[in-house]
Amino acid sequence: MAKLFSSLFKDLRALSLSNIEFFQHGTSSTHAKFHQSFVMLFEHLDRGIQPSIEHIAPLLSKYDLSPDTQANGYRSLLKVVHKCCGNLLRLSRYINVNRSSLFFRGNFYSKELEAYVICLGQLRATLYYAQKLVAYSEEGSLFADEDNLEDPVVEKLMEEVECLSQNCFYGRCLGFQFCESMHRPLTTVAVAMASFSEGYLEKTHFKQLTASVVNSGKYLMNPELRAEQIVGVTRTANVEFCKNFWGITESDIMQAVPSLVCPAIKVNEVIHLKPEQLELPAVNSDNPREMVVITPPCAHTGPGPVKVRLMSYEPREGQELRHSRQNPRHRLPMSSSLLIHCHGGGFVAQSSKSHGIYLRQWAKDLNIPILSIDYSLAPEQPFPRALEECFFAYAWALKNCAKLGWTGETLCLAGDSAGGNLMISTAMRAASFGIQIPDGIMAAYPVVLVRYTPSPARILALMDPLLPVGIMMRCLAAYAGISQKFENSIEDEPFEVIEAEEALHEDDIFNYKIKNGVKGDNFSSMTSSCHSIESLDNLDEPDISGVSKRCHSIESLDTMEELDISSQQSSVLEGICADSDDDITVLKRVQHPSESMGEMEELTPDNSEEVLLLSSEEEEDYDIVKPEEVVEPPQEEVKMNGCRLRVSISDGQVHQSQTDQNLSVMDSVAGSLTRSNMSDTKHLLTQDGSVNHGQDPTKSTANHASRPIRHSPSCPEISDTLRYGFSGKFTPQYTKESHRKFSPLQMFRKLPIVKNPYMSPYLAPDEMLKCLPPIKLVACHLDPLLDDSVMFARRLRSLGNQVELHPVDDLPHGFLNFSTASREARLASDICVDKIRQILQLST
């Protein structure tokens, strides 16, 4: 895996250096944005992404199911990073080739580049948290050890992960990790979700759909607005939003789609099973006449009917066609095989009707009857109602096989997502009751651990367009019966990006120093990396429209004396040039007359690591102001070993500009300084404007805690304490979440029902799992529930069960519903059909 990234990083570094050198001489704001983005890109690769990959890559094989089935959450995270870097490489190449063209759309591509660089920064954070997860998991386990979760440090770590900003994943970079054929469908879903959120309280599906159409235009044209809306609604909306949004597919208008794009089926009957006791013969019993009594579902609301849907491509003998327009004269003989299906939808939404978009194709391809169960949905009917209904429908099918056009011979259970969970639990319950068990189970991307347990794949929920972390938590809470408790734990406050000046406290000040040029994560204290989310409660509301930038300090440059790096280059920061188009102050990095312009150009990817790209937090007390903003202050020129800066000083303080663009440009220029530029620096500018000769910079920053900390929007902060885990003073973007009275980790861990083996099959005793029939799992490499399938397959294999795991590439969770919109999704659906054929021993 590391070799896969080697050439990619080499090309990205080379292109970044070339573009840095080009854009640092520009005088426009667009050039400054390009320059800053490439500086941050280089920093992410050099000091975050590559060290993390080098740490994780050697561990990958021990988390795989087998050498032939290489799939786990850690691999998935690296795949996402590789996709992001690949997009950045293509974008960097295009910019490098066309940057001087008259028709180059600089403003557009600067926004594209900035979006992907921010995305890479957030991925850098996820890799860091994934590394920490390894230490809190048992050897070879993808799930964190429950005993370790009692540690408050781990809980705070999970809260940090949950509060990572998701905006960059739902804007311009939406669905970048998936195959190209999925981009348009996912964009459609994202636009629909954002627009639907404005009118989902309407009482009818028609009004909700109308509101979505009316509001869709602005979210299609403005990806940043779309991202903000999606993140806000998925984190704050209750489970009713999920039910209403996913319920759009149940509307009459949307139901017309399958009939147009899917094969026509001649049998599509809805059957309501009466809540009556059933008697089935016991298997493996000494008494051949022994019968097992199956009672109707009665949890929560008492006995009630169960709705199922019978689908068949051709009518067969015995099938009761009550709703068909005409009784067909020609019927096929009874089928020797039957497929019992259970739909997904997070236990809270959808039905066999909405999943007909692929069930129709299955009915044609398999040419057998399909019985799909419409179980009761949470939160109105939480666990175990849905399981009881699925088991009752299963028993009814065994008892009334002739009515389904089935001989009663071979039987397969199939389900996707939540449906996969229910089908596995149904098979376990059939074995415990002592009745006939199915011949096999095909489960597509199932959830087998209905508990808020961290795993590397579940981190992907931060960026998944179909299963965002907020929605996934609410679905699990609804099925567990704690939906109302979960909603009550969140106060209705807006979500917003946290800025450093609002989250920083005096006790959090960390005097960071670069030690001998060492890179990577060298901090041994896990406690230091955690930041109390409770301390964010009383923070002031940040200014989203104009993010303040961190001021630069010459003092921090003295730390570079510890870097033993020699170079013949030195740079000069000279002058402040005003750009007439944007009316902002721009700093130009120019070469000293005695220097050669060729030395920078001679940097190659092999020696490019000798270039130090300072982040915007490296300097703390110095800022540049526009001349017209200064009211006759005394001027003083500070000289620093060939570098001179003209600053405005008044009352012993360096003036701080409020112009965001000026500071952004200043950040980008400072970020381009090389190590050789800084290695000779010995003069420091103190707070009173005097020059400090060789003093300890930590002494001159003693009063920093009492002053606001400014920063760059490309690298915003939540607290300096978090920097213990991020080298180069990088801190990812976080979201200020509404305060919780208690965390989801606490709620799920303390809830006994989530340990029920029928709710979480992964936690079932060995005796129950050994009774399961052969299972074929179809998972997605980029699915937040991938680790569920991997760990479940590993446990079944350790017990001697027949299990097969087939991971598919570049597809999201729920790909079956996109089988008509994406070629890759259709191929993956065909894989599911092949697995069912293998279980039922059907010919192709």
N, C-alpha and C positions, 0 to 999 in steps of 0.2 A: 504493500500500500504506500509506503514511504517513497518508493521509486516512482510510483505513479505521480506523485506531487513534485518530484525533483525537477523535471524538465519544465513543468508548468510554472513553478516558482522562479526558475531561472529566467524564463521569458518575461514573466510579469515584472521582475526586478529591473531587467534591462529596459523594458518599455517605460516603466515608471521613472527611471533615472533620465531617460531621454526626454520625456514629457516634462519632468521637473525643470530640467535645464532650459527647455524652450519657454515654458509659461512663466518662469520666474522673472523674465525680462519684460513681460507684458505690462501694460499700463491700464488695462480695463478691468472691471470687476469680474467679468467672465473668466479672464485669464487667471485672476487671483483665486477664483473658485476651483479651476482646474488644478492649479498649483497645490492648493491646500488638500484637495482630494487625493492627488497622487502622493503627496507627502504622507498622508494618513495611511494610504494603501501600502506603501513601503514599510511603514512602522508596524502595521498589523501583521504583515508577512514575516518580517524579520524578528520581531520581539514577542509575538503572540501565537500566530497560526502555526508556523513551522515548529517551534519548540513543543507545542501541544501535540501535534501530529507525531513527532518523534517520540513522545512519551506514550501515546495511546497505541500506535501501530504495532509494537511488539506484543501487545496484550490481546489482539483481536482474535487470534485462533482459539484461545482457550474459552471463548464465549460462544463459539459456533456449535451447531448441533452435531456436525461431523465435518471432516475435510471436504466431503462432496457437497455439503449444504452450508455454505459460508454466509451466514446472516445473523446479525445482532444489532442492537441499538448503537453501539460504538461505531460499527461500520457505517451505519446509516448516517450518523452525524458527519463522518468524514466524506461520505458521498455528497451530502448537501454542501459542505465546504468546497469540495472539488467542483461542483456545479457552479457555485458562486464565483470561484476563481476563474473557471472557464469563461463565464460571461464577462468577467472583468478583463480577461485576456483579449477576447474579441473586441470589446469596447475600446480598450487601450490601443490595439492595433489600428482600429478605424480612426481614432483620434490622432494617432501618430502619423498616419498617412495623409489625412485630410485637414489637419489643423491650420495649414496655410492657405487652404482653398478659399476663394471668394464666396463659395456657396456652402461653406461649412456652417452648420447650425450650432453655433457654440453654446447658446443658452440652453437648448434642448439637451445636448450631450453632456453639459456640465451637471444638469440635474440628474440625468441617468447615472453618470459616474458617481456623483455624491450619494445617490440612493443605494447603489451596490456597495460602496465603501462603508457606509453606515451599516448595511446588512452584514458585511464581513466582520465589522466590529462586534455586532451582536452575536454572530456565530463564534467569534473568538471567546466571548463570555460563556457560551454554552459548552465549548470544549473545556474551559477551565472548570466549570461545575461538574462536567462529566468525569474529569480526573479526580475531583474530590469524592465523587460517588463511589469510585473503585475502593477507596479506603473504608467505606461504610457498608460494603457488601461482602458476603461470604465468598470464599475462593470459587471463581467460576460462575457466580450467580449474577444475573443482570438486575435483580431486584435488591434494593437495600435491605439489610438485615433488620428485622423488626425490633430486636433488642437495642440496636444502635439508634433507632428512631426515637427512643426515649431521651436521647441526649438533646438538650435545648439548642446546642450548637447546630445540630443537623436540622432541627425544625426551622431555625432562622435561615439556614442555608437554603432550604426549600422555599421559604418565603421570598428570599432574594431572587431565586429562579422564577418564581411566579410573577414577581414584579418587574422582570425584564421587559422593556418596552417592545411591543410587537408591531408598532406602526410601520416600520420599514418593510415588514414581510407582507403587508396587505396593500401597499401602494404600487409603485412602479415595479417592484420586484415580485409581485404576486405570482405564486406558482412557478418560480424560476427553476425549482428543483425537479419538476415533473417533465414528462415528454411534451414535445411541441403540440401534439394534437389535443392535449388537455388544457392548454393555455386559454383558448377561447371559451370553452365550457366553464372553467373556473372563474374567469373574468365575469362571465354572465352571472354565475352564482354570487360572486362578491358584490356586483352592482345591485343585484336583486336583494341581497341581504341588507345592504346599506339603505336602499330606497324603501324597502319593506318596513324597516325599523321606524320610519316616520309615520306609518299609517297602520301598524299591525293591530291597533286597538279597535279597528273597524269591526263590525259585527259579522259581516259576510265575507266569504272568500272573494267574491266579485269586487267588493269595495277595496279589499286589501290588495288584490291584483292591480286594480286601477291606480291606487296610490303608488304602487311600485313602478308602474309604467311612467306616471307623471314625474316622479322624482329621479328616475334612472339617468336622465341626461346629464345632470350636473356631476353625478358620481362616475359616469363613464368618461367625462372630459377632465375631471380633476382627481387623479389617483391619490393625492395627499388627503383630500377631503374624504374620499372613500375609506382610506385606511383609518383615519381618525374616527369615523362613524362606526366602522366594523369593530374596532378594538373597544370602543366605548360600550357598544351594545352587547358584545359577547362577554364583557366583564361585569356588566351591571344588570342586564335584563334578566328576568326570572325565567323559569323553565317554560312558562306559558309562551314566551316568544319563540322558543325552539319548536314547540308543538305547532304554533300558528305558521311559522315560516316553512317548516318541512311539510306542513299540511297543504301548502299550495299545490303540491303534486296530486292531492286528492280532489281538487276542484274539477268540475265538469270540463272546463276549457283545457286543462292540462291532460285530462284523461283521453282527450281526442288524439293526442300525439301518438300513443302506442298503436292505435288502430291504423295510423297512417304510415308508420315507419317499421312496425314489427309484423311478423307473420300473423295471419288471421287464424284463429283457433275456433273449432266448431263446438267445443264444450267449455263453457265458462260459467259455472253454476255456483251460487252462494248457498251454503247449507247451514242451518242453525241446529246444532246438536242439543237435544233436550237434556236437562240435568237429571238423568236417571242413572241408577246404579248399573254397572256392567259386570258380567262374570266372564272371566277368561281362564282357560286351562293353565295350570301351573306347570312349569317346565322343570326338568331335573328333579322330579318328585317321585318317590316310591309308589305313590298312589296315582294311577293314571286318571282317576276320576276327580282328583282334587282340583278345586276351582278357587280362583283369586277374585275377590270383590273389589272393584274400582269405584270409588265414590265420586260424585261430580265435584267440580271446584266450588269451594265455599268460603275461602279466605276473604276477610274484610267486609264483604257485602252479602254473604250467604250464597246458596246454590243459584246458579244462573246458566243460561244457554251459552254455548261456545260457537263462535262464527268461524267457518272454514270456507275455502273456495276450491272447487274442483276444476282443474284445467286439463284439457286433453286436445291434442291436435286433431284427432279423429275420434268420433264417438265409438264406444265399445259396448259390448253386451253387458247388461246389468246396470249400466249407468242410468240414473233417473234424471231426465232432462225436463225439469219443470218450467224453466224460464226460456227455453229455446223456442224460437218462432215456429219451428216445424219439427216434427219427430222424424229423424232420418230413417229411410228405409234400409239403407245398407249400414251395418255396424261391423266393426272389426271384432274378432274374438277377444276374450279377456286377456289382459296383459299379465305376464308372469312376474312383472316388476312394478313397484310403486315408489314414488319419491314423495316424502313428506317434507315440506319446506316451511321455514320460519323466517320471517323478514327481519331486517335490522331497523334501526331508527333510534338507537340510544335508549331503548325500553320506554320511550315517551311519545313516539310519533310514527307515522307511516302505517302502511297496511299491505296486504297482498295485492291490492289494486294499484298502488303506486309502484310496486316492484314487478308489475306485469310487463314492464319494458324489457326485462331479460327473461322472465318466466315463460313468456310466449315463445321466445326463441328456443329455450330449453325444451319446451313441450314438443316442438317440431324436431329438434335435433335428437332427442332421446326417444321420441315416439312412445312414451309411456304416460299414464295418468300422473298428475301432480296434485297433491293436496296441500294447499298453503293455509296456515293457521293465522287468523286475525285475533291475537290474544289481547286482553285488556291492558291498557297502557298506564304507566305511572305518570304523575304522582297520585292520581285518583285511586289507582289500584297497584300499589307497590308489591314487592316480593312478599309472599310466594304466589300471588294470584296468577301471573302470567305462566309460571311453571306448571301450576295445577291445570290450567286450561290446555297447555301443550301436551301434558301427559294424558289428560282425558281424551283429547282428540286422537292421540296416538293409539290409546286403547280402543277407542271407537273404530278406528280404521282396521285394527286387527279383528274386531268383532264383526264388522260389516264390510268385509273386503269385497263382496260381490257387488255391493251398491256403487263401488268405485271403479268397477270394470277390472278388478284385480283378482288373481287366483289365490293370493295369500302366500306366494312362495318367497321371493326375495324383496327386501325392503331396505331403502337407504334414507337416512335423515340428512338434510342439508339446511344450512342457514348462514347468513352473513352478519358480521358484527354482533349485535345483541342476540340475533337469531341463532348464531352459532353457539353462544353460551347456553341458550335455552334448549337446543337440540342435544348438546352434550349432557346437560343435566337431566333431560328426559330419558336418555339412554341409561344413565346411572340409576334413575328411579325405577325404570323398568326392570333392571337387574335386581334391585333391592326388593321389589315386589314379587320377583320370581316368575315373571311372564316373559314371553318371547322378546328378545332384544333384536335390534336391527342388525343387518348384515354389515353395516358400516356407516360412517359419518363423514360427510364433506363439510368442513367449516371454513368459511372465507373470512379472513381477518377478524377472528372472534376475540372477545374480551373474556378472559378466564380468571381474572383477579379483579373483582369489583371492590377495589380498595385504593385509597390514595397513597399508593406505595411508589416511591420514585424509581425510575429506571432510565437509562440513556435514551431509549426510543420515546418514552413519554415526554421527554424534553421537546421532541419535535412538535408537540401540540402547540408550542409557542408560535409556530410558523405554518401550521396546517390550515388551509383555507376551508376545509370541510369539517374538521374536528378541532376547533380552537380550545385552548385549555379551559376557558371559562365555561363553555358549553359542555365539555366532557365532565367537568366536576359537577355541574348541575344535573346531568343525566344520571351519574352514579349516585348522587345524593337522592334523586327522585326515586330510583329503583330501590334504594336502601330504606326508604321511608322517612328520610330526614330532610326532605325538600324545604319545608317551612322553616325548620331550624336553621338550615343553611342560609336561606334568604334573610332571616332575621338577624343573622350574624354580621350583615353588611349594612352600613349606613348609606343612605342615598347621597353620595357626594360625587362630583365629577372626577373622571380620571384625567391626569395630566402628567406631562413629563417633569421629572424632578430636576431642579438645577442645583448646582453646587452651593450657591450663595444662600439657598434656603434650607439645605439639609446639613450644612456644616455647623458644627458646634465646637466650643473651645476644647472640650475633651477629645474631640476627634482629630485635632491637628496632628499630622504625622510628618515629621521633618525627614523627607525622603532624600536619600543620597545614593548616587550611582557608585557602586563599589567595584573598582578595578575593571570596569567594562563588562561585568558578568551579566549574562542574559538569562531569561527564563524565570521560572517560579522558584525562588530560593527561600521562601518563607516557610518555616516549619510549623508555625502556630496556626492551627485551623481556626481557633477562636477569633483570631485577629481579623479574619476575612468576613466575619458576619456582622451585619448591621441591624440593629433593632428596628423593625418596621414600626413599632409603637412610637418611636421617637419622631416619626414623620407626621404624626397627627396634627400637631399645632403649627405646621409649616405654613408660611404665607403662600398665597396663590402666585405661581410664577407667571412671568410675562411670556406667553407662548408666541405672540406676534413678533416680538423683537428680542431674541435671546441675547443676553449680555455675554460678552466675551471676556475671557480671562486676560488680565493685564500681564505684561511681560516684565520680568525683573532681570536686571543684569547680574544680580547677586548669585542666582543659581548657576551662573556660568562658571563660577569658581570651582564647582565640584568637578568640572571636567579636567582639572589639573591631575586628578587621580588616574586618568586614562593615559597609559603610556603608548601613545600613538604619534608617530612623527609624520609630518607632511610638509611639503614646500608651498602649500596653498595658504592664502589668507584672504578673507573676504571683507569687503567694505560695505557697510550700510550707509548709503549716502542719499540725502535729500528726501524731500517729500513732494511728490508730484500729484497734482490734482487732475482727475479725469473729468473732462468737461461733460461727458455724456451722463455719467452717474453721480457726479458731484460728491465723490468720496475721496478720501485720502489714500494714496497708494505708496508703498515703499518699494523702491527698486533695488534689487541686489545687483551690484556691479562689481566687476573685477578691478583690483588695484592695477594701476598702469604698469607696474613692474612685473605683473604676473602673466602667465600664459593662459589663454583661453582654452587651450587644448587639454589641459590636465583633467578637467572635469569630464570631458568627452571620452577620455581614455579609460574611464571606469567601466569595468565589465562585471557581469554577474558573479564572477569568481572573487573579485576583490571588492564588490559593492558593499559587503558587510562592514567595511571600514568607514562607511559613511554613516554618520549619526544624524538621524532626522528627529529633531526635538519635537515633542508634542506641545500642544498649546498650554500645558500646565507647567512647563519647565521653569518659567520665569513669572514672578509674582507681583512686583511692585512698580513696574514701569509701564507707561502707556504713552501713546502718541496722540496729540490733539491737533485739530486743524487750526491754522493761524487765525482765522476769523473768529474762532471760539474763545480766544484768549484776550482778556482785557488788560493790555499793557503790562504783562508780567515781565520781570527781568529774565533775560535769556542767558543761558550758559551752555557752553559747548564742552562736552565730555569726550575725551580722547582715550582710546583703549587699544594700545598696541596696533596701530594702523587702522583701527575702526573709530569713527567719530559719529556721534549722535547729537543732534541739536534738540534740546528738550526745553519745555516751558516750566519754570519753577515759580511758585508763589507760596509764600508763607511756609517755606520749608517743605512743601509737599509737591510731589509730581502730579500734574493735572491728569485726571482720568477722563477720557472721552466717553461720551454717551453714544457715539456713532458706531453702530454695530458693524457696519461694513469696514470702517477704518480698522477696527480691532481684528476683524477676520483677515484682512490683508496682512496686518502685522503678524498674526499667528502664522500665516503661510510663509512669510519671509523668514521668520525665526526658525521655522521647521526645516528650511533648506540649508541651514548652516552645517558644515561638516565638522567632524571631530577635530580635524587639523585646524579649522578656524578657531576653535575654542581652547585648544590645548595650551596656547600661550597666554590666555587671558588671566591677568592677575589683579586687575583693578575693578572694584565693585562700586556700584552706585548705592549709597545708603538712602534711608528714607528722607533724610533732611536735604538731599541733593548733593552731598559731598561725596568724594571718591574714597572708597574704602580699599586700602592696599593690602591684599592678601589675608584679610581676616576671615574667620570662620563664618560661612554664610548662615549657619544655623543660629548664630548669636544675633545677627542683624535682622532676623525674621521673628524675633520673639513676640512682637505685637501683631502678628498676622491674624490671630484668631479674632481680634476685635474689628477687623476690616472685611468688607465683602470680597469674596473670591470670584473672579470672573473667569470665563472659559470660552472655548470654541464650541459651536454647535455640532461639530463633527465628533467631539469627544466630551459630552457633558458628564457631570458627576453626580453622585448621590452623597458620598461621604469619603473623606480621605482614608477612613479605616478600611474601606473596601480595597484600597490599592495594595494591600498586603498580598493579594493573590494575582494582581495584574502588573506585569513588568512594564517599565517605561511610563509609569504614572498613568496608564490607560485605565479608564473606568467606563463601562458600557452605559448605554441609556437605560434608565429605569422609569417605571410608571408609578406615580403616586396613587396607590389603590385606596379605595374606601376602607376605612378602618374596620377590622374584624374583631369581634369580641373574643373569638377563638378561631384557630386556624383549621382548614380542612383536614390537615394531618391529624390534629387532635380529635376532631369529630369522627373520622372514619376509624382511627385506631382504637378508640374507646367504645365503638359500637359492636356488640357481640355478633349481630346478624351478618356482618360482612364476612365473618369467618365460617358461615354456613357453607358446607361443601356443595350444596345445590345452587348457591349464589355465586360462589367462587370455586369452580371445579379444580383449580390449581391447588387449593388447600384441602382437597378431599383426602381421606385416609387411603393408604395403599390398597386395602381390601376392596374399596369401592372402585378405584381406578383400574384394578386388575380385571374387573368384570366388563370393562368397556370393549366394544367391538373395534375392529381396525378403524383408524382415524386418518383421514387425509386433510391436511391443513394447507390452505392457499393464503399466503400472507403477502404483504407489500414491504419492500425494503424501506420505503419512506413513510411508513405508517406508524403513528404513535403507539399502536397496539402490537407492533412486531414482537417485542420482547415477551408478550403474553404467549404468543404461538411458540416461540423458541424455547422458553422455559417449560411450557407444558409438554412439548414434544420431548424434551430432554428427560423430564420426569417419567413420562410414559415409557420411553425407551429403556430407562433404568429399571423399570418394573417388568420388562419383557413384553410389553404390548407392541402390537404392530402399529406403527405411526410413520407418516411421511409428511415432510414439510417442503412445500414448493413456494419459494419467494419469487415475486415478480418485480421487475425493475420499473422505475420511473412512473409509477401510478400511485394515486392517493387512496386513502381509506374511502371505501364506498365506490370503487371503480365499476362495480356491476351495473350501477344505475346510469353509467355513461357509456355503456357498450354500444349504443347506437350513434354516439357523438365522437368517439375516439377509436381509431383502428387498434391501438395498443390495448385499450380496455376490452374491445371485442375479442382479441386474441386471448386475453386473460380469462374472459368469460368462457371461452372454448376450453381452456385448461380445466376450469371447474367442471365442465361437462364431461371431459375425459376422465376425471377422477371419479365421477359418479358412475360412468360406464364401467370402470375397473371394479368398483364395489359390487355392482349389479351383474357383472360379467356379460355385458351387452356387446354385441358386435358393432363396429363402426359403420 
